[in-house]
Every structure is written in structure tokens, then in C-alpha cells.
Amino acid sequence: MENYVFKNRKTMNVSLDNGVYYIEVAIKQSFLEGIEEYSFVLTNRYNEDDIVNLNFVKKNQTDDYYLFEITVPFCTNINRFIDGEMWDLHILRKIEDNTESKSRIRTRDRQLNFHTIVQEDKGKMFYPFATKKGNLSFYANDYKLFSMFDELNLQKDGMLQFSGYFNYPPLFQLKGFKFGQVSLLIRNNLTEDERIVPIKSVDRDDLVEKYAGSNLPKNIGFKGEINLLDEIDFDQSKYFMFYIVLDYQINGSQEQLTSLRMKCSSLENLPSKSILKVKQKRVQVKIKATKISKYLSLSVSRYNFKTEVVKGLRKRWVKTRRSKRLRKWYKSAFAIISLIIPANKKLAVFESYHGKQYSDSPRAIYEYMKEHYPEYKLVWSVDRASMNYFAQKDVEYVRRFSIRWLLIMTRAKYWINNVRFPLWIPKPKHTIYVQTWHGTPLKRLAMDMDEVHMPGTNTNKYKKNFLREASNWDYLVSPNAYSTEIFERAFQFDRNMIESGYPRNDFLHNSNNEETINELKSKFNLPLDKKLILYAPTWRDNQFYRKGKYKFNLELDLARMQEELGDSYIVIMRMHYLVAQNMDLTEFEGFAYDFSHLEDIRELYLISDILVTDYSSVFFDYANLRRPMIFFTYDIEDYRDNLRGFYFDFEEKAPGLLTKTTEELIEEVKNIERKQFQLSERFEEFYQKFCYLECGQSAKRVVDEVFLKKTIPVKKVVSNEDYE
């Protein structure tokens, strides 16, 4: 026990024996004080209701800590674990009023992949790993080759000596394999060149002994060296990424594997910066582990004293700016200043999609006020990364979370936003907060959601935080009576509802003419002699890189569409603002165009002849143009039943045909062309339900009620019950 360095909720040891994981965890006694019931559980990352209760025993006790041994029996939960993909380890405590509190179990062990179980019939590996935040999880993944540097030494002549090991569990558990050459693959940020460096295999008896149950061969180690001076580019910094390439034979067949990007276990004996002299020039080498994933990060660049000083100061400022202490001070300052400084009754702050866009209903309200009420001071709140973009606009703006932003936000009489502000921002008593929201609800919202699959939160936390934010809203803009009923329930909103139609759609009514459409096509360098298909899908809650950054798997077969429709159509693509990756459309040049980074989708609506979408609220807006829509719903069962759920029978009421394959979509485009599209009764019913208020005057209605205190007469339509 005296050899242990205990930390609360942190693993002391992980082992695997005959398909059962044994995990030792230290828990501070004070953490369980007053707790009558507690347990250890594995929670499915993508379905928090799927929980595996684990057996545990209390092995030891010190003055401050308990040491528990938790048992994870893979052998009795094989299919459940494999199909669940990712499992997080928690301690579950019952506190006051039988309320449950879940806390993650932490680990910093980067060698957990040695405890891997291979499920050959499903082609999967199941193994524990340390998440980016240092928590313990289990992953059911495709076969992977892991590799790690565990020793690095940089000589004064620029020679980098290294050693490490690799691990490929599926191979080690098979008979009849034989290792061949082990090589180091080096990639850089400046060129597409890849350099292969042969390295020497070495025995790692220490790992074989430590992980005796993992069937490790001795020769999983390697060592070698590379001359960094051969890699220098004196004009630009050069960054390197490293991988292991393994050649081997299996039953007489020659195979090759490339590892995931290499990590490093320890750099304690290596300086983070080294200055070398090459050809009378000073060269700087930086070696470190990336902050989150612990990949080896190595860069070589020409040394400049002034530049390095500036970088160092900037780095310190960024660290200070992001610190919890500064945020706490900033929050206090926000509250104090809002009490001391009187409100400016003619000051309004606008923000769209977390300060990243000049778009949506805040833009429409801003443009209306700028034209009709020039006596108001109108300022945009802008994310740091979007400053250059806003600098090209004829608008006044302030960088989000800057000192000037703090002074403007606390003095402003009006806030106009289409998504949520961070929870730590306290709303001054004199401020009127207008929430325009950003879509007519098809998918279930907030309190109506059964499950939340987004990263960084869970269902209870998400709903609690949402209601905290919604309690700050003084006005909520609704596009129709249908949305009003849902907003009041889902957001638990009981203040001023402005049932006006969405201001953002004024543009569609006021600019829908041939001259404007042709001007926009010319602006975007799009052909005037072809029809345009706009593809604008939504994001999937459970497909993400990290919190706030979502993946999108393009299921649309663009090659097939180009073959069938390329003579008459082009496709313009607009991903949701939460989708992180760029679309690589190089091979479809002249047919498919990526407009995901265009600030406002309204111009794409106007120039498009057909909308293709899925469950995105864009189709409610596009319906204002009374043009054809096609729904590409290849995953509708999963989306409807598992992710979000719908407020009405989407399959019966959607104002266009639902398709599941590219072939079906192509056929519907051809049908629209052949039949000379006419609006159906279902479309007219949809239009009267959702678009009846929108006629180009919605921004005026919002301004009249919020700024001029004029009450808008509400035009009621059939209830939502009639539409379900």
C-alpha cells in the first residue's frame, strides 16, 4: 500500500485474466461519506440507459482512501459490449432524495491496449483506453496497430535517437505469423512526401513479463535514429508525424500494416526546445507530446529570438485567458459592471450561431433596424476566429469575451441571438433578451427529448442547462402557431411569444426575382444554363469528433448523380454549421460545389431549383419559395426511433417524396423534370400550416413588438393535434 500514490477515482492497476478485467480504483473516504448506496457501472456512450452493473470488493483501506477491485466480465457480455462500441466507467452514488450522481473513473495509463480481447467472428478488438480527458473507457473497435515511443534522445549534431514498441493484438493471437521488417514512416506538413526509415527490432522482455497474459512476442520493441538536419526547411516551420510500418508473413502470405499516429510515454529527460547550429544558422527543434492525445509532436524551424519571445508571451496570454480563474473574475466583473453602469436604451447586441456568422433572423432584424431606425447603435458579437470575415462587412462588431465586449454587453438594452449564450453569462436586469431560435421544430427539442446523445453532456444535464438559459429569454420568436405550442412546452417558456414568422425568410419573399437570382449565380461563379440542386442535410447527434464538432458521412453517390444528371444540373452542398469537416469535391469539379462556409444559406435557397434535405428544418423555410423538395432519408428508422424522434408523422406529412437511395433520388429529379412540377394538396396543407405568416414583414413585426411595444395580432390555424 505504501507504494501507491492515491488520487480520488483514479485507477491503480488494470489487468486481464481469462476474459475478465480487474480494475483497482482508489476512492477517497470523504467522497462516500453519508452515502448509503454506491456501485460501479459501465455506461454505453451512445445510449446512457444501457448500463452494465459491475461486481466489486473493497480490498484495502488507509486513513483517507478505500481501494476497490472492480470486475468487468467481457466473457459474459460479449455481444453487448461489442455492439455498444464505447463504454465509460463510472461510480454511481445515491445522494439526497434518492438522486443518482455519476462520476467518471480516471486513468493516465497509456499502455492499456495490451489488455485487448480479439473477437474474430466480428473483426473487432475490445480494450480499455484513456480518453482525451484522462478517463477510463472501453472501446470495441476495428483492428488497430498501436505504437509508442518510450525513449528519445536528441544529440547536438541533430541526430534523434529513439526506441519504443508496437502492439497488434489480432496478429499476436494467431498462429503461423512471422515478423519481417519494422520501419518508421515519417510525414510532414509541407509536402506529401513520405519517408521510410528502416529500424531495428529489439526484444522487450519487460513488456512480455508485465503483460504475461497477452501472448506478446519478445520482438515488439524497436530502436533507431534519424538526422533531423536533413529535414530542415529554412523558410517555413516543418512539423513531423510518425507511424510504424510492420511487414510480416501469415501462413506464407506477405502483409503490411501501418499504425495509428505514434504517441510518446515520457519526455521528462528531454528539453522541450533545443537550439542547433547548421551552416552558420541557428535551428530550433521542439519536441513535445500533444496536450490531449499525447502524440509525439516534433518541429524543426529557423530560430528567431524576437519571434520566439512574442510566441511565448502570446502563449502565456492564451493560457491565462482560458483559465478558470479568469472566467470566474470575468463573470463577477460582468455582474458588477451591469449594476454600476447605466443601460444604453439605444444599444442592441446581435449574435448568430455563437458569433460565427452574419446570418439568420438576427441579421434580418439588424438590417431592418439599420434602415428604419438609424438612431440605434447596433453591434455584432463576433467569435475570435470570425473577426476577419466580419471585417469585410459594413457592420460594427466587437470580439466576443473581450473587455470592450464586456462593457457593451453589460450596457446593452437589447440582446438578439438565435442560439444559446454560455451559461456563465449573467443577464443584467435592464437587458431585454430576444431569442429568435433557428428553425421550425421537426425533431424533438429540449424537454421533449427522451435521450441526448451529444458529447460533453447527458440527458439530465442538457435539459437542466437548457432551462437555465431559457429562463433568461424575455421574448421568443415563433414562425407559426404550431411552433408556439411546442416552444412553450419544450422550453417551458411562459413569457412573451412573438408569433411573427421568421425574419430570416423576409429575404425569400422580397428578393425572389430573376435579376437577383442571376446576380447571385454570377457572384458564386455558377453556370446560368443549368438548374441547381441544393443538398442541405442536418447533423447526427451521435456522430462527432468532440463536443461541438460533428462528423457527416456523405451517403449521396455524387458520381452516379453526375452521370445521370450532369448535363442539366449541378449540385451545391451546404452542411450544417456544427459539421466540422470540409467536403473534398475535387473529382466532381464543375458538377458539385461546397458552400458550407457561406455565412447565410438564404442566398442558396433563392438560386436553387430543387432542395434535397433530410430532417433539417431548412425545408420549412424553403417551402416559402413553393419549389420542389426531395427528402434523402437513408437512416430514417434510426434517426426517428433512436436519436431524436419527430413531432409529427414526417413520412406522411413531408412536402415532398422520401427517398432512401441515390437511385430513387435521381428518378424523382427526372420525374419533376418530366411532369413539369406542380404543387400537391399535401404541399398546400403543409404551406398553410407552417408558412402562412411569412410575407416579407416578419422583421418589422418583431421590431414593432420589442422596440416599439406594439402588440401583434395572432392569426391562429389548426391545432397540432390535427397535424399529428
Helices and strands as residue ranges (DSSP letters): E 10-17, E 20-28, G 29-32, E 37-44, E 47-61, E 65-73, G 74-76, H 78-84, E 86-94, G 96-98, E 100-104, G 112-114, E 117-119, G 120-122, E 124-130, E 136-142, E 146-154, E 159-167, H 169-172, E 177-188, E 194-202, H 205-210, G 212-214, E 221-227, G 228-231, E 238-250, E 253-258, E 263-264, E 273-278, E 281-289, E 296-302, H 305-321, H 324-340, E 344-351, H 360-372, E 377-382, G 384-386, H 387-391, E 396-399, H 403-411, E 412-417, E 432-435, G 446-448, H 459-470, E 475-478, H 481-490, E 496-499, G 503-505, H 506-510, H 514-523, E 531-535, E 544-546, E 549-550, H 558-565, E 569-573, G 586-588, E 592-594, H 602-607, E 610-613, H 618-622, G 623-625, E 629-632, H 636-638, I 639-643, H 650-653, E 657-659, H 662-675, H 681-690, H 698-706, G 720-723
